[in-house]
């Protein structure tokens, strides 16, 4: 079994903690961040709010019912990104072998550092606290699964080390949802057959777990016994970048929808530039009042990253979509991403062929199209 030295770090109630740091009057109070109107949802909330049963992804109206005295605030992505950059710069001072999972969470492989990983985790926590004023929880173990379990063990501001001799006993009382690979729906199905704790899973054979989880049964069998061979992936390829929102009220007002598209285009352009990426495919997504989802895409001949270019393409797509009934959700995303702004050349691209003598490329056209059909010496 491959043993590594892995640290998993996770900011504590990140968005809410940033707000409490920026405004000390909010400290110790139930702060709830998310969409404030209509069908908005909770992005995150402070630990004070969690005591009332509020949690991320909960509809905002439900959060208000559970915690009417809560302080409800909108999301400030730019500010959170700024703080996140500061935190990740601290992590990269430790090692380059980092797998970011989100704006506030990452794995670090410190196997090649001649130092106790627990001491490294303590130094990270101290530096994050000194630099940003925020707390971060850390988990240390010999693989990714256990490191993540450890970081969540005694939040907030926690530090936990899980060693091989603690397995599997330390896992036995945990709910099955803590096991990587078992989602909410799977956990519900397991509960119906009397399996709620990891201890219940440990009583099942590998074959029985395969019958329940299919090909993932083997991985779950190994994980709950402390086996996880997944490496820390230094480069996680970004497949797409997007934004969407559920509207406060269903609408077929094209101008209102275009306003959302414009704001999304600005945000997406900012993210592309931040990651030094360019996109070639733009996709508009709508969900109707009857919950039917429609998407339309356009793939360009060249890569773009500017707000104006993204918006112009999205504007064209939305104008072409047939809106037969009111819209409840509007979204915009870009894909076909590249680190290089490479233009995909078309044989008859006007920008490329303008003022170029055909006799210089006629032989290439013949090869591609099998016939010399353009008069030699003519210009385009």
N, C-alpha and C positions, 0 to 999 in steps of 0.2 A: 504494500500500500504506500503510495507516494505521500510523503509528509512535507508540508510547506509551512512557512510562517506568514499567516494572513491576518490583516487587520481590516475590519469593516467599520467605517465611520458613518454616522448619521446625525445630522443636526437635529436639535430638539425643537419640535413645533416651529420649524424654520420661519415661515412668513410671519406668524404671530410674534415670535421672539424678536424679529427685526423691528416690528412695530412697537413692541414694549421697550426695546432698547432706544429707539429714536424718540419715543415719548414716554419718559419715566413715569408719568401719571397713570399709564396703563398697566404698570407692573402689579402683579397679584390680582388682576381683574380678568374676567372671562372675555377674551378677545376672539372674535370669530371673523375670519377672512373669506371673502368669496363674492359671488354675484349677488347684489343687494336687491335686485328687482325681479318681479315676475317669477320665472322658473329657475332662478339662480341656485347654485349649489355651493356647499362649503368647500373651500380649497384646503384650509387647515384651520386649527383653532388652538388656543393656549391650553395648558394642562388644567387651568382653572375651569375652562368651559367643558372639558372632557368629563369632569366630575358629574355633569348634568346629563351625560349620555350623548353629547354632540361629537360628531366625528367627520372626517373628510368624506366627500362625495355625497353627504346627506343633503337633501333639498333644504334650501334656506328657510322656507316657511316652517319646516319641522324643527330646525334648530331654534327658531324664534319661539316656538311653542315650548320646547324643552328648557330654554334659557332666556326668558323674556328680558332679564336684566343684563344680558350680554351686550358687549360693545361691538357692533357690526361695522366692518370696514371693507372697502374695495381692495382688490389685488393691485400691488404696485410692482409689476414685473421688473421694470428697469432697476429699481432699488435692490430687489432681491438678487438680480444678476450681478450687480456691483459687489454685493457682500459675498456672493458665491465665488466670484473671481478671486477675491482676497483669500478665501478659505482654501481654494484649490492651489493657489500659489504656495501656501504653506505646505500642502501635501506634496507638491512637486519638489520641494526642498528636501524631502525625505527620500523619495524614490521616483523614478520615471515609470515604474511598472504599476500603473493605476488604471482601474476600470471604473469610469464614472457611470453611475446608474441613473442619476437625476441631478438636478441643480444643487441638491444638498446631501448627496449620499454617494459613497464610493468604496471600492475594495482596493487595498494596497498589498502587494506582494513584497515582503521585506526579508525573504529567505536568504538573499545574498548580503544582507547587512549584518555585520558581526556585532550584534547588540541584542539584548533581550527585547523581544517584541512588545512586552508589557511596558518597558521603559520608553520605547518609541511612542506607544499610544499615549502615555502620560505626557510626553513632551508636546505631542500634537494638541492634546486637549488644553494644555497650559498656554500654548502659543495662540490658538484660536481664541481663547478667552481674553488674553492680553490684547490681541490685535483688533478683534471685532466686538468684544464685550459679550459674546454669546457662548453658550455651552454646546458641546458636542459629545455624543455618546460613542464609545468605541468597544468593539468586541475583538478578542484575539483568540485564534485557534490554528489548527493545522490544515483546515480547508475552508472553502467559502461558505458552505452551508452552516457550519458550526460558528464561524466568525459572525455571521449575520444574526444567528440565534443569540449569541453573546451580547451583541451591541444593543439588543432590545431588552436585555434581561432586567436592568435596573435603571431605566430612563426616568427622569432626565439626568444629564451629567453623569452617566454611568460608565463604568469600566469593568469588564468581565473577561476572565480567561477560562476557556474550556480546554482541558487536556484530555489525552487519550484514555487515561484511567477513570475519567468521569463518565465515560460512555458505556452502555446506553442509559445508565440510571438517571442521569440528570435530565434526559429527554422524556422519560416515562410519563410524568404528570402533564406534559404540554398538550394543548389541543392539537388535533391533526392538521388544522389550518396553518400551523407554524412550519410544517414540512414543505420545503420548496417543491413545487410540482402539484400540490394539492390546493386547488382553488376553492372559492366559496361554494360553488355548485357541488363539487366533489365532496366537500366536507358535509354538506346537507344530506347527500346520498348515503354517506358512511354512517351518519347519525341515525338514519332510519333503520340500519341493520345493527345498531348497537355499538358502533365503533366511533368513539369520541376523543380518546386520548392516544398518544403515541404508544403507550403501554398496550393498548388493544391491537394496534398494528403489529407490534413485535410478536404477538402470538400467532400471526398468520405466516404461512410459508411463502416462499418466492412465487410459487405457482399460483397460489391463491391471490396474491397481489397482482400478478399478471392478468388473472381472470377479471379483476376489478378495474385495473388501470391500463390494460393492454400493454404495449411495448414499454411504457413508463414504469410498469410494476417492478422491474429489476432495479431501476434507479432508486425508487422509493424504498425498496427492501434494503439496499445498501446504505442510503442516506441515514435512515434511523438507527443504523449500526455504526455511524460515524465515518462512512466511506463516501467521498465526493472528489472525483478526479478532475473536476473542471478547473482550467487554469484561469488566472486573472487575465482578461482580454484587454490588452493595451489600447487597441484601436477598435472601437465600436462604430461601424459604418452607419452614418445617418442615411436612412432610406428616403425620408420625406420630412418636410416641415410644414405644419399647418395650424390653423386656428378655426374654431367654430363656436357658435353660440346659439342657445335656444332663446328665441325672441320672447319679450314680455307679453306680446299679443300677436296672434296669427295675422299675417298681412300679405297682400299682393301688391304693395306699393313698391314699384321697381326702384324708385329713388332712395327709399329707406334701405333697401337691400344693397344698393350700390354704395351707400355710406358705410355699411358694415364691411363690404368688400374692400373699400378704400383703407379703412383702419387695419384690416387684416393684412393688406399688402404692405403697409408701413412696418408692421411688426415682423412679418416674414422677411422682408428685405433687410431689416436690422439684424435678424438672426443669421441670415445667410452671410452677411458681411462680417459678423462676429466670428463665424466659423470658417471664414474665407472660402465659402462655397458658392457655386453658381448652379442654376436650375435650367432645365430645358422643357419640363412638362408642368403645366398649370392646370389644376382641377378645381372646379366649383361643385359644391355639394349642397343640395337642398333636401329638406324633409317636409312633406306636406302636412296639412291639418289631419289627414287620414293616416299619417305615419308611413307614407310611402317615401322611400329614399331614392333620389335621382342624382347621378353624377355625370358631368361632362368634362372632358379634358382636351387640351390642345398641346401638341408637342411641336416645338419650334426648331428651326434650322440652326439656331445659335443659342448659346448659354447667356442667361441674364441674371442680374441680382438687384437691379434698381427698383425702387418703389413704383416709379412711373411705368416701367416696362411690364411689371407683374400686374399692375392695376389695369393697364390697357388690354392685356390678354384676357384677364378675368372679366372685364367690362364686356368685351366681345362675346365671351362664352355665355354670360348671364343674359345678355340681350337676345341670344339665339335660343335660349331655353324657353319652352312653352310653359307658362305658369297658369295651369287650368284651375287651380284652387289655392287658397291662402297657404302661406309658408310659415312653418313653426320653427325651423332651424335653417341657418345659413352657414356655410363653411367654405374655406379656401385653403388649398394646400399646394405645395410644389414638390416635384420629385425629379427623377433622372438627374441626380446631383453629381457635380464634379468639382474637383479642386482646381481645375484649369478651365479657363474661358476659351474653349476650343470651338470654332465654328464648324458645323457639319456642312461641308461644301455640296452644293447642288450643281449638277453639270451646267445648268443654265442660270446660275445665280447672277443677278444683274450687278451686284456690288463687285463680284469677282471678275466678271467678263467684260465689264464696261471698258471701252477703249482698248481692248486687247484684240490683236489681229487673229482671226480664226485660223489662218494658215499655221499658227504656232501650236494649235491644239486639235487641228482637224484629224491628225492621225490617231489621237487618243479617242476622239469621238467615234472614228471608224471601228476601233477595236471594241468599244462598248456597245455600239448600236448596229454594227455590221454593214454600214453603207456610207459612202462619202456624198452626203446630200446637201452640204452647205458650200456655196461657191467660194473657192479659195480667194483670199484677199479681201473679202467683205468684212465689214465691221458691225459689231452689235452696239 
